[in-house]
Amino acid sequence: MAYWSLFLVLGGFMDTLSNEELERFKVLLTERYNALLEELRYRERSSIMENQRETGAELSSYANHPAEAASDYANLTMNLNLAERDSKYLKQLEDALMRIEKGTFGVCVVCKNAIPMVRLEAVPTANKCIECKNEVKKREQEEAKHSLS
Ligand SMILES: [Zn+2]
């Protein structure tokens, strides 16, 4: 990106988000980030404890209860999906905080226009405006369709 366009972006961005608003988002995102991190650490600790408990249990019990083994598997995949979603969100929060530091928070990464305040209020981690988000989504869906055929 050329320097002059960066200035335009920053100029436009200053009009939409005041320092107080930025500070408010920073506090909000930091709180969410810490809470989620805490939650993930807690879950990790309890799953380690769970594993220790299970390795102590008789291994033959699995063979005797196939239904139980199946539900354990379902639980495991559910936890993995949950963990994947959470770590994705953690990364999004991290990115949003980074954008605050860099002064690009609230600017669409695709079209470089300011993201409307209402959208940021609803989704503080948003890095695209609605139009660009829909555009990217549409393209992804089309690409998925093409790769299938
Ligand atoms: Zn955009």
Backbone and ligand atoms as CSV (ligand in chain L), in Angstrom:
chain,resi,resn,atom,element,x,y,z
A,1,MET,N,N,0.858,-1.209,0.000
A,1,MET,CA,C,0.000,0.000,0.000
A,1,MET,C,C,0.889,1.254,0.000
A,2,ALA,N,N,0.526,2.211,-0.848
A,2,ALA,CA,C,1.301,3.457,-0.912
A,2,ALA,C,C,1.062,4.298,0.344
A,3,TYR,N,N,2.060,5.133,0.644
A,3,TYR,CA,C,1.965,5.916,1.884
A,3,TYR,C,C,0.775,6.860,1.919
A,4,TRP,N,N,0.506,7.480,0.743
A,4,TRP,CA,C,-0.600,8.453,0.754
A,4,TRP,C,C,-1.925,7.785,1.090
A,5,SER,N,N,-2.099,6.528,0.638
A,5,SER,CA,C,-3.377,5.875,0.929
A,5,SER,C,C,-3.470,5.492,2.403
A,6,LEU,N,N,-2.311,5.231,3.006
A,6,LEU,CA,C,-2.291,4.938,4.438
A,6,LEU,C,C,-2.764,6.169,5.217
A,7,PHE,N,N,-2.308,7.330,4.762
A,7,PHE,CA,C,-2.743,8.569,5.428
A,7,PHE,C,C,-4.238,8.777,5.270
A,8,LEU,N,N,-4.728,8.458,4.086
A,8,LEU,CA,C,-6.168,8.591,3.841
A,8,LEU,C,C,-6.943,7.678,4.777
A,9,VAL,N,N,-6.439,6.461,4.919
A,9,VAL,CA,C,-7.086,5.487,5.790
A,9,VAL,C,C,-7.108,6.005,7.219
A,10,LEU,N,N,-5.956,6.466,7.680
A,10,LEU,CA,C,-5.861,6.954,9.055
A,10,LEU,C,C,-6.732,8.191,9.244
A,11,GLY,N,N,-6.754,9.024,8.225
A,11,GLY,CA,C,-7.579,10.226,8.291
A,11,GLY,C,C,-9.044,9.875,8.432
A,12,GLY,N,N,-9.495,8.962,7.571
A,12,GLY,CA,C,-10.892,8.548,7.607
A,12,GLY,C,C,-11.224,7.845,8.899
A,13,PHE,N,N,-10.236,7.133,9.395
A,13,PHE,CA,C,-10.420,6.336,10.602
A,13,PHE,C,C,-10.554,7.237,11.831
A,14,MET,N,N,-9.785,8.313,11.850
A,14,MET,CA,C,-9.856,9.248,12.965
A,14,MET,C,C,-11.241,9.870,13.100
A,15,ASP,N,N,-11.897,10.057,11.957
A,15,ASP,CA,C,-13.223,10.661,12.001
A,15,ASP,C,C,-14.242,9.761,12.685
A,16,THR,N,N,-14.029,8.462,12.559
A,16,THR,CA,C,-15.068,7.556,13.027
A,16,THR,C,C,-14.863,7.074,14.467
A,17,LEU,N,N,-13.607,6.872,14.855
A,17,LEU,CA,C,-13.375,6.351,16.202
A,17,LEU,C,C,-12.548,7.334,17.029
A,18,SER,N,N,-13.112,7.779,18.115
A,18,SER,CA,C,-12.366,8.668,18.989
A,18,SER,C,C,-11.430,7.854,19.875
A,19,ASN,N,N,-10.511,8.514,20.528
A,19,ASN,CA,C,-9.597,7.815,21.425
A,19,ASN,C,C,-10.334,7.103,22.553
A,20,GLU,N,N,-11.397,7.750,23.034
A,20,GLU,CA,C,-12.172,7.141,24.114
A,20,GLU,C,C,-12.829,5.852,23.641
A,21,GLU,N,N,-13.350,5.903,22.403
A,21,GLU,CA,C,-13.999,4.710,21.856
A,21,GLU,C,C,-12.984,3.589,21.660
A,22,LEU,N,N,-11.821,3.978,21.161
A,22,LEU,CA,C,-10.749,2.996,20.972
A,22,LEU,C,C,-10.373,2.344,22.302
A,23,GLU,N,N,-10.248,3.201,23.305
A,23,GLU,CA,C,-9.875,2.732,24.643
A,23,GLU,C,C,-10.932,1.760,25.176
A,24,ARG,N,N,-12.189,2.096,24.897
A,24,ARG,CA,C,-13.302,1.267,25.345
A,24,ARG,C,C,-13.229,-0.121,24.677
A,25,PHE,N,N,-12.954,-0.125,23.374
A,25,PHE,CA,C,-12.830,-1.396,22.661
A,25,PHE,C,C,-11.636,-2.197,23.169
A,26,LYS,N,N,-10.574,-1.471,23.481
A,26,LYS,CA,C,-9.375,-2.136,23.967
A,26,LYS,C,C,-9.659,-2.857,25.288
A,27,VAL,N,N,-10.358,-2.166,26.173
A,27,VAL,CA,C,-10.715,-2.754,27.468
A,27,VAL,C,C,-11.614,-3.972,27.258
A,28,LEU,N,N,-12.624,-3.799,26.423
A,28,LEU,CA,C,-13.584,-4.862,26.139
A,28,LEU,C,C,-12.899,-6.094,25.557
A,29,LEU,N,N,-12.045,-5.866,24.545
A,29,LEU,CA,C,-11.355,-6.980,23.880
A,29,LEU,C,C,-10.368,-7.663,24.818
A,30,THR,N,N,-9.680,-6.857,25.631
A,30,THR,CA,C,-8.720,-7.426,26.585
A,30,THR,C,C,-9.433,-8.294,27.605
A,31,GLU,N,N,-10.588,-7.811,28.079
A,31,GLU,CA,C,-11.364,-8.586,29.047
A,31,GLU,C,C,-11.806,-9.913,28.469
A,32,ARG,N,N,-12.321,-9.855,27.226
A,32,ARG,CA,C,-12.773,-11.087,26.581
A,32,ARG,C,C,-11.611,-12.036,26.352
A,33,TYR,N,N,-10.497,-11.461,25.943
A,33,TYR,CA,C,-9.302,-12.261,25.669
A,33,TYR,C,C,-8.852,-12.996,26.935
A,34,ASN,N,N,-8.741,-12.262,28.030
A,34,ASN,CA,C,-8.293,-12.858,29.287
A,34,ASN,C,C,-9.265,-13.906,29.809
A,35,ALA,N,N,-10.564,-13.612,29.677
A,35,ALA,CA,C,-11.581,-14.546,30.151
A,35,ALA,C,C,-11.513,-15.848,29.361
A,36,LEU,N,N,-11.360,-15.724,28.050
A,36,LEU,CA,C,-11.305,-16.912,27.204
A,36,LEU,C,C,-10.031,-17.716,27.464
A,37,LEU,N,N,-8.944,-17.011,27.642
A,37,LEU,CA,C,-7.663,-17.662,27.925
A,37,LEU,C,C,-7.755,-18.448,29.230
A,38,GLU,N,N,-8.355,-17.809,30.215
A,38,GLU,CA,C,-8.551,-18.432,31.524
A,38,GLU,C,C,-9.388,-19.698,31.377
A,39,GLU,N,N,-10.462,-19.571,30.617
A,39,GLU,CA,C,-11.376,-20.686,30.373
A,39,GLU,C,C,-10.653,-21.842,29.675
A,40,LEU,N,N,-9.851,-21.520,28.666
A,40,LEU,CA,C,-9.116,-22.550,27.928
A,40,LEU,C,C,-8.105,-23.251,28.830
A,41,ARG,N,N,-7.431,-22.468,29.665
A,41,ARG,CA,C,-6.454,-23.049,30.585
A,41,ARG,C,C,-7.132,-23.956,31.592
A,42,TYR,N,N,-8.281,-23.500,32.071
A,42,TYR,CA,C,-9.037,-24.293,33.036
A,42,TYR,C,C,-9.446,-25.620,32.416
A,43,ARG,N,N,-9.941,-25.534,31.166
A,43,ARG,CA,C,-10.402,-26.732,30.475
A,43,ARG,C,C,-9.239,-27.695,30.231
A,44,GLU,N,N,-8.103,-27.121,29.888
A,44,GLU,CA,C,-6.909,-27.929,29.633
A,44,GLU,C,C,-6.510,-28.689,30.904
A,45,ARG,N,N,-6.497,-27.953,32.019
A,45,ARG,CA,C,-6.147,-28.560,33.297
A,45,ARG,C,C,-7.104,-29.689,33.636
A,46,SER,N,N,-8.415,-29.451,33.478
A,46,SER,CA,C,-9.371,-30.480,33.861
A,46,SER,C,C,-9.326,-31.658,32.898
A,47,SER,N,N,-8.955,-31.434,31.646
A,47,SER,CA,C,-8.871,-32.578,30.730
A,47,SER,C,C,-7.627,-33.411,31.020
A,48,ILE,N,N,-6.577,-32.784,31.520
A,48,ILE,CA,C,-5.388,-33.539,31.926
A,48,ILE,C,C,-5.735,-34.416,33.128
A,49,MET,N,N,-6.485,-33.824,34.059
A,49,MET,CA,C,-6.901,-34.576,35.235
A,49,MET,C,C,-7.795,-35.735,34.844
A,50,GLU,N,N,-8.681,-35.481,33.893
A,50,GLU,CA,C,-9.592,-36.501,33.362
A,50,GLU,C,C,-8.790,-37.667,32.780
A,51,ASN,N,N,-7.771,-37.328,32.000
A,51,ASN,CA,C,-6.937,-38.355,31.372
A,51,ASN,C,C,-6.228,-39.206,32.411
A,52,GLN,N,N,-5.730,-38.538,33.436
A,52,GLN,CA,C,-5.016,-39.261,34.479
A,52,GLN,C,C,-5.953,-40.224,35.187
A,53,ARG,N,N,-7.181,-39.772,35.388
A,53,ARG,CA,C,-8.177,-40.595,36.044
A,53,ARG,C,C,-8.494,-41.808,35.165
A,54,GLU,N,N,-8.602,-41.570,33.863
A,54,GLU,CA,C,-8.996,-42.645,32.962
A,54,GLU,C,C,-7.905,-43.682,32.739
A,55,THR,N,N,-6.666,-43.244,32.693
A,55,THR,CA,C,-5.591,-44.221,32.496
A,55,THR,C,C,-5.484,-45.120,33.722
A,56,GLY,N,N,-5.950,-44.611,34.854
A,56,GLY,CA,C,-5.960,-45.415,36.073
A,56,GLY,C,C,-7.073,-46.457,36.047
A,57,ALA,N,N,-8.116,-46.175,35.238
A,57,ALA,CA,C,-9.249,-47.100,35.163
A,57,ALA,C,C,-8.872,-48.338,34.360
A,58,GLU,N,N,-9.669,-49.381,34.534
A,58,GLU,CA,C,-9.379,-50.621,33.810
A,58,GLU,C,C,-9.628,-50.442,32.326
A,59,LEU,N,N,-8.668,-50.851,31.526
A,59,LEU,CA,C,-8.774,-50.683,30.086
A,59,LEU,C,C,-9.857,-51.576,29.496
A,60,SER,N,N,-10.082,-52.714,30.116
A,60,SER,CA,C,-11.043,-53.678,29.583
A,60,SER,C,C,-12.471,-53.140,29.595
A,61,SER,N,N,-12.725,-52.125,30.407
A,61,SER,CA,C,-14.085,-51.613,30.496
A,61,SER,C,C,-14.575,-51.079,29.149
A,62,TYR,N,N,-13.659,-50.627,28.313
A,62,TYR,CA,C,-14.053,-50.125,26.992
A,62,TYR,C,C,-14.621,-51.242,26.136
A,63,ALA,N,N,-13.948,-52.373,26.193
A,63,ALA,CA,C,-14.376,-53.516,25.393
A,63,ALA,C,C,-15.758,-53.994,25.832
A,64,ASN,N,N,-16.027,-53.862,27.113
A,64,ASN,CA,C,-17.303,-54.327,27.639
A,64,ASN,C,C,-18.446,-53.361,27.335
A,65,HIS,N,N,-18.090,-52.118,27.116
A,65,HIS,CA,C,-19.132,-51.110,26.875
A,65,HIS,C,C,-18.858,-50.334,25.596
A,66,PRO,N,N,-19.156,-50.927,24.463
A,66,PRO,CA,C,-18.873,-50.218,23.200
A,66,PRO,C,C,-19.641,-48.902,23.091
A,67,ALA,N,N,-20.851,-48.862,23.660
A,67,ALA,CA,C,-21.658,-47.644,23.573
A,67,ALA,C,C,-20.963,-46.512,24.328
A,68,GLU,N,N,-20.361,-46.877,25.435
A,68,GLU,CA,C,-19.662,-45.884,26.241
A,68,GLU,C,C,-18.462,-45.329,25.486
A,69,ALA,N,N,-17.742,-46.232,24.825
A,69,ALA,CA,C,-16.588,-45.809,24.037
A,69,ALA,C,C,-17.019,-44.861,22.934
A,70,ALA,N,N,-18.167,-45.157,22.323
A,70,ALA,CA,C,-18.676,-44.307,21.239
A,70,ALA,C,C,-19.018,-42.922,21.758
A,71,SER,N,N,-19.638,-42.877,22.942
A,71,SER,CA,C,-20.017,-41.569,23.456
A,71,SER,C,C,-18.776,-40.786,23.901
A,72,ASP,N,N,-17.754,-41.515,24.337
A,72,ASP,CA,C,-16.493,-40.848,24.653
A,72,ASP,C,C,-15.904,-40.205,23.407
A,73,TYR,N,N,-16.026,-40.944,22.321
A,73,TYR,CA,C,-15.515,-40.418,21.058
A,73,TYR,C,C,-16.289,-39.164,20.650
A,74,ALA,N,N,-17.617,-39.223,20.813
A,74,ALA,CA,C,-18.454,-38.067,20.477
A,74,ALA,C,C,-18.074,-36.865,21.339
A,75,ASN,N,N,-17.838,-37.137,22.625
A,75,ASN,CA,C,-17.424,-36.061,23.527
A,75,ASN,C,C,-16.101,-35.455,23.109
A,76,LEU,N,N,-15.207,-36.347,22.706
A,76,LEU,CA,C,-13.875,-35.900,22.316
A,76,LEU,C,C,-13.948,-34.991,21.095
A,77,THR,N,N,-14.705,-35.428,20.066
A,77,THR,CA,C,-14.797,-34.602,18.856
A,77,THR,C,C,-15.504,-33.288,19.155
A,78,MET,N,N,-16.496,-33.363,20.060
A,78,MET,CA,C,-17.204,-32.131,20.418
A,78,MET,C,C,-16.235,-31.156,21.101
A,79,ASN,N,N,-15.440,-31.698,22.030
A,79,ASN,CA,C,-14.464,-30.856,22.717
A,79,ASN,C,C,-13.439,-30.271,21.758
A,80,LEU,N,N,-13.046,-31.093,20.787
A,80,LEU,CA,C,-12.065,-30.611,19.815
A,80,LEU,C,C,-12.644,-29.486,18.974
A,81,ASN,N,N,-13.911,-29.669,18.536
A,81,ASN,CA,C,-14.562,-28.611,17.759
A,81,ASN,C,C,-14.665,-27.327,18.569
A,82,LEU,N,N,-15.024,-27.507,19.826
A,82,LEU,CA,C,-15.160,-26.377,20.735
A,82,LEU,C,C,-13.816,-25.667,20.889
A,83,ALA,N,N,-12.776,-26.483,21.087
A,83,ALA,CA,C,-11.444,-25.929,21.276
A,83,ALA,C,C,-10.990,-25.193,20.017
A,84,GLU,N,N,-11.329,-25.759,18.867
A,84,GLU,CA,C,-10.924,-25.131,17.619
A,84,GLU,C,C,-11.614,-23.779,17.454
A,85,ARG,N,N,-12.915,-23.774,17.772
A,85,ARG,CA,C,-13.678,-22.533,17.649
A,85,ARG,C,C,-13.137,-21.475,18.622
A,86,ASP,N,N,-12.863,-21.911,19.853
A,86,ASP,CA,C,-12.369,-20.981,20.859
A,86,ASP,C,C,-10.995,-20.433,20.508
A,87,SER,N,N,-10.125,-21.314,20.007
A,87,SER,CA,C,-8.784,-20.819,19.696
A,87,SER,C,C,-8.826,-19.888,18.490
A,88,LYS,N,N,-9.807,-20.119,17.607
A,88,LYS,CA,C,-9.984,-19.207,16.477
A,88,LYS,C,C,-10.420,-17.825,16.993
A,89,TYR,N,N,-11.351,-17.851,17.939
A,89,TYR,CA,C,-11.850,-16.609,18.503
A,89,TYR,C,C,-10.753,-15.879,19.278
A,90,LEU,N,N,-9.940,-16.663,19.968
A,90,LEU,CA,C,-8.820,-16.091,20.721
A,90,LEU,C,C,-7.871,-15.350,19.763
A,91,LYS,N,N,-7.644,-15.969,18.629
A,91,LYS,CA,C,-6.773,-15.374,17.614
A,91,LYS,C,C,-7.396,-14.083,17.066
A,92,GLN,N,N,-8.720,-14.111,16.876
A,92,GLN,CA,C,-9.428,-12.923,16.377
A,92,GLN,C,C,-9.333,-11.771,17.371
A,93,LEU,N,N,-9.458,-12.107,18.654
A,93,LEU,CA,C,-9.344,-11.082,19.696
A,93,LEU,C,C,-7.930,-10.500,19.720
A,94,GLU,N,N,-6.967,-11.404,19.561
A,94,GLU,CA,C,-5.569,-11.002,19.546
A,94,GLU,C,C,-5.312,-10.059,18.365
A,95,ASP,N,N,-5.836,-10.446,17.203
A,95,ASP,CA,C,-5.683,-9.627,15.996
A,95,ASP,C,C,-6.309,-8.241,16.177
A,96,ALA,N,N,-7.504,-8.222,16.782
A,96,ALA,CA,C,-8.207,-6.964,16.982
A,96,ALA,C,C,-7.401,-6.042,17.909
A,97,LEU,N,N,-6.826,-6.618,18.960
A,97,LEU,CA,C,-6.006,-5.829,19.888
A,97,LEU,C,C,-4.749,-5.302,19.182
A,98,MET,N,N,-4.214,-6.131,18.309
A,98,MET,CA,C,-3.040,-5.730,17.540
A,98,MET,C,C,-3.390,-4.561,16.621
A,99,ARG,N,N,-4.592,-4.620,16.033
A,99,ARG,CA,C,-5.021,-3.549,15.133
A,99,ARG,C,C,-5.226,-2.244,15.899
A,100,ILE,N,N,-5.640,-2.351,17.158
A,100,ILE,CA,C,-5.773,-1.147,17.984
A,100,ILE,C,C,-4.386,-0.530,18.176
A,101,GLU,N,N,-3.409,-1.392,18.487
A,101,GLU,CA,C,-2.028,-0.920,18.675
A,101,GLU,C,C,-1.490,-0.254,17.409
A,102,LYS,N,N,-1.774,-0.883,16.276
A,102,LYS,CA,C,-1.244,-0.384,15.007
A,102,LYS,C,C,-2.048,0.780,14.442
A,103,GLY,N,N,-3.213,1.046,15.038
A,103,GLY,CA,C,-4.059,2.133,14.566
A,103,GLY,C,C,-4.887,1.786,13.350
A,104,THR,N,N,-5.075,0.492,13.094
A,104,THR,CA,C,-5.901,0.098,11.949
A,104,THR,C,C,-7.223,-0.511,12.393
A,105,PHE,N,N,-7.497,-0.435,13.680
A,105,PHE,CA,C,-8.755,-0.990,14.183
A,105,PHE,C,C,-9.935,-0.202,13.616
A,106,GLY,N,N,-10.979,-0.941,13.211
A,106,GLY,CA,C,-12.166,-0.271,12.677
A,106,GLY,C,C,-12.066,0.055,11.205
A,107,VAL,N,N,-10.969,-0.425,10.576
A,107,VAL,CA,C,-10.810,-0.203,9.138
A,107,VAL,C,C,-10.925,-1.546,8.434
A,108,CYS,N,N,-11.735,-1.597,7.377
A,108,CYS,CA,C,-11.910,-2.834,6.622
A,108,CYS,C,C,-10.591,-3.213,5.945
A,109,VAL,N,N,-10.150,-4.461,6.150
A,109,VAL,CA,C,-8.866,-4.882,5.583
A,109,VAL,C,C,-8.930,-5.033,4.064
A,110,VAL,N,N,-10.137,-5.124,3.526
A,110,VAL,CA,C,-10.267,-5.314,2.083
A,110,VAL,C,C,-10.397,-3.967,1.364
A,111,CYS,N,N,-11.423,-3.179,1.688
A,111,CYS,CA,C,-11.672,-1.942,0.935
A,111,CYS,C,C,-11.084,-0.712,1.628
A,112,LYS,N,N,-10.549,-0.880,2.847
A,112,LYS,CA,C,-9.913,0.206,3.610
A,112,LYS,C,C,-10.877,1.302,4.054
A,113,ASN,N,N,-12.170,1.048,3.925
A,113,ASN,CA,C,-13.144,2.012,4.438
A,113,ASN,C,C,-13.372,1.754,5.932
A,114,ALA,N,N,-13.884,2.756,6.598
A,114,ALA,CA,C,-14.180,2.588,8.019
A,114,ALA,C,C,-15.330,1.604,8.198
A,115,ILE,N,N,-15.188,0.730,9.142
A,115,ILE,CA,C,-16.271,-0.211,9.468
A,115,ILE,C,C,-17.274,0.539,10.336
A,116,PRO,N,N,-18.568,0.505,9.971
A,116,PRO,CA,C,-19.562,1.257,10.744
A,116,PRO,C,C,-19.553,0.881,12.227
A,117,MET,N,N,-19.766,1.896,13.042
A,117,MET,CA,C,-19.737,1.720,14.492
A,117,MET,C,C,-20.698,0.630,14.965
A,118,VAL,N,N,-21.886,0.576,14.370
A,118,VAL,CA,C,-22.880,-0.432,14.792
A,118,VAL,C,C,-22.331,-1.838,14.625
A,119,ARG,N,N,-21.573,-2.036,13.559
A,119,ARG,CA,C,-20.993,-3.369,13.313
A,119,ARG,C,C,-19.916,-3.681,14.349
A,120,LEU,N,N,-19.102,-2.678,14.668
A,120,LEU,CA,C,-18.055,-2.892,15.670
A,120,LEU,C,C,-18.650,-3.151,17.052
A,121,GLU,N,N,-19.764,-2.468,17.321
A,121,GLU,CA,C,-20.435,-2.691,18.615
A,121,GLU,C,C,-20.921,-4.130,18.699
A,122,ALA,N,N,-21.450,-4.626,17.562
A,122,ALA,CA,C,-21.986,-5.987,17.538
A,122,ALA,C,C,-20.863,-7.011,17.486
A,123,VAL,N,N,-19.857,-6.746,16.654
A,123,VAL,CA,C,-18.726,-7.671,16.485
A,123,VAL,C,C,-17.411,-6.900,16.608
A,124,PRO,N,N,-16.915,-6.743,17.840
A,124,PRO,CA,C,-15.700,-5.929,18.031
A,124,PRO,C,C,-14.464,-6.491,17.325
A,125,THR,N,N,-14.519,-7.801,16.985
A,125,THR,CA,C,-13.359,-8.393,16.321
A,125,THR,C,C,-13.435,-8.277,14.796
A,126,ALA,N,N,-14.492,-7.637,14.287
A,126,ALA,CA,C,-14.674,-7.538,12.830
A,126,ALA,C,C,-13.500,-6.804,12.185
A,127,ASN,N,N,-12.978,-7.392,11.108
A,127,ASN,CA,C,-11.910,-6.691,10.380
A,127,ASN,C,C,-12.319,-6.376,8.942
A,128,LYS,N,N,-13.600,-6.655,8.648
A,128,LYS,CA,C,-14.126,-6.319,7.322
A,128,LYS,C,C,-15.491,-5.668,7.475
A,129,CYS,N,N,-15.835,-4.786,6.518
A,129,CYS,CA,C,-17.186,-4.248,6.522
A,129,CYS,C,C,-18.129,-5.343,6.014
A,130,ILE,N,N,-19.420,-5.142,6.222
A,130,ILE,CA,C,-20.410,-6.151,5.832
A,130,ILE,C,C,-20.283,-6.508,4.346
A,131,GLU,N,N,-20.143,-5.500,3.487
A,131,GLU,CA,C,-20.082,-5.740,2.039
A,131,GLU,C,C,-18.919,-6.660,1.701
A,132,CYS,N,N,-17.749,-6.349,2.249
A,132,CYS,CA,C,-16.561,-7.148,1.934
A,132,CYS,C,C,-16.661,-8.536,2.541
A,133,LYS,N,N,-17.245,-8.608,3.711
A,133,LYS,CA,C,-17.393,-9.907,4.356
A,133,LYS,C,C,-18.279,-10.815,3.504
A,134,ASN,N,N,-19.400,-10.240,3.027
A,134,ASN,CA,C,-20.304,-11.017,2.181
A,134,ASN,C,C,-19.635,-11.405,0.874
A,135,GLU,N,N,-18.852,-10.466,0.350
A,135,GLU,CA,C,-18.142,-10.700,-0.908
A,135,GLU,C,C,-17.160,-11.874,-0.752
A,136,VAL,N,N,-16.399,-11.849,0.322
A,136,VAL,CA,C,-15.413,-12.897,0.591
A,136,VAL,C,C,-16.110,-14.242,0.796
A,137,LYS,N,N,-17.225,-14.194,1.529
A,137,LYS,CA,C,-17.985,-15.409,1.802
A,137,LYS,C,C,-18.507,-16.015,0.508
A,138,LYS,N,N,-19.044,-15.134,-0.352
A,138,LYS,CA,C,-19.598,-15.582,-1.634
A,138,LYS,C,C,-18.509,-16.243,-2.468
A,139,ARG,N,N,-17.341,-15.593,-2.476
A,139,ARG,CA,C,-16.221,-16.131,-3.262
A,139,ARG,C,C,-15.780,-17.498,-2.729
A,140,GLU,N,N,-15.749,-17.596,-1.397
A,140,GLU,CA,C,-15.354,-18.873,-0.782
A,140,GLU,C,C,-16.335,-19.983,-1.134
A,141,GLN,N,N,-17.631,-19.627,-1.115
A,141,GLN,CA,C,-18.647,-20.615,-1.445
A,141,GLN,C,C,-18.537,-21.048,-2.899
A,142,GLU,N,N,-18.233,-20.073,-3.780
A,142,GLU,CA,C,-18.080,-20.407,-5.190
A,142,GLU,C,C,-16.857,-21.278,-5.422
A,143,GLU,N,N,-15.791,-20.950,-4.716
A,143,GLU,CA,C,-14.579,-21.759,-4.836
A,143,GLU,C,C,-14.806,-23.174,-4.355
A,144,ALA,N,N,-15.581,-23.292,-3.267
A,144,ALA,CA,C,-15.903,-24.612,-2.731
A,144,ALA,C,C,-16.710,-25.408,-3.746
A,145,LYS,N,N,-17.634,-24.709,-4.414
A,145,LYS,CA,C,-18.474,-25.347,-5.429
A,145,LYS,C,C,-17.602,-25.851,-6.593
A,146,HIS,N,N,-16.666,-24.980,-7.024
A,146,HIS,CA,C,-15.803,-25.341,-8.151
A,146,HIS,C,C,-14.914,-26.531,-7.819
A,147,SER,N,N,-14.420,-26.543,-6.587
A,147,SER,CA,C,-13.511,-27.627,-6.230
A,147,SER,C,C,-14.264,-28.958,-6.103
A,148,LEU,N,N,-15.595,-28.860,-5.922
A,148,LEU,CA,C,-16.390,-30.077,-5.835
A,148,LEU,C,C,-16.664,-30.673,-7.214
A,149,SER,N,N,-16.866,-29.781,-8.188
A,149,SER,CA,C,-17.245,-30.271,-9.519
A,149,SER,C,C,-16.033,-30.702,-10.352
L,1,ZN,ZN,ZN,-14.810,-3.389,3.104
